[in-house]
Amino acid sequence: STQAQDFTRLKTLNLRGTLRSENLRVARLQSSQFSAELRAASGTLSVEPLAARLYGGSLSGGLSLTAGETPQLNLRQKLTGVQFDALLADLLLGGEATLSGKGQLVLDLNAQGATLAALRQSLTGTASLALTRGTLAGLDLPEALLAGKDQLGLSGAERRDSVRLTETTAYNELKASVTLAQGKARSEDLLFKSPLFTSKGEVDLDLDSLQVDAWLDTMVAPGLKRAGVGELAELSAINIPMRINGPMNAATLS
């Protein structure tokens, strides 16, 4: 990630063509019905339109790379109907995906630099995520709500617990729009919803350190019956504030 890439050959490249493949694999990422229009002139390589089928859904968009004293990268992509646990498992080189669900991801990003670190630090733009019927690893939210039940309403009361990737919370709907700038990603409209609760909040993520700082207001669904959900019914229609802070894989919940 520290090795600088040399794109000076783009300055003299003139190219126009089409790339098509019934099955294409890049690293571990797999796709089918891949097609892309390629153009290169005046130091800029453009790949647009770009389309493929992948992980149960589709990808469309384009990208461009401009050579210069500081290389410029522009990326516009839309993933629709994609199964995210399968995508992330391959994207993370076989690592365990912390997010599952099916839905849409839209990216409109710009960056500059010759190394991955420089590109990450200069990343600007927007992203939006909308998933349905999946799980989020790191915490069992209903269990966390119950664990802090006795502290509700007590002045100065606070409970801390570790986020554990062995735990998951099932959801029906997960949405967020994200703004990226100066090596950080921020969302002010996170929505996390299930039949048991609705969580709304804000999230800040440092892209280098993966340090997360999130604030959630969770409303337990009204009308819950103890026979169906146990003690959680005692929190029915109550709003509970929570904070998640620390390294993504070892954050604390309070």
Buried (B, 14 or more C-beta within 10 A) or exposed (E): EEEEEEBEEBEEBEEEEEEEEEEBEEEEEBBEBBEBBBBBEEBBBBBBEBBBBBBEBBBBBBBBBBBEEEBBBBBBBBBBEBBBBBBBBBBEEEEEBBBBBBBBBBBBBBBBBBBBBBBBBBBEBEBBBBBBBBBBBBBBBBEBBBEBBEEEEEEEEEEEBEBBEEBBBBBBBBBBBBEBEEBBBBBEEBBBBBEBBBBBBBBBBBBEEEBBBBBBEBBBBEEBEEEEBEEBBBBBEBEBEBBBBBEBEEBEBB
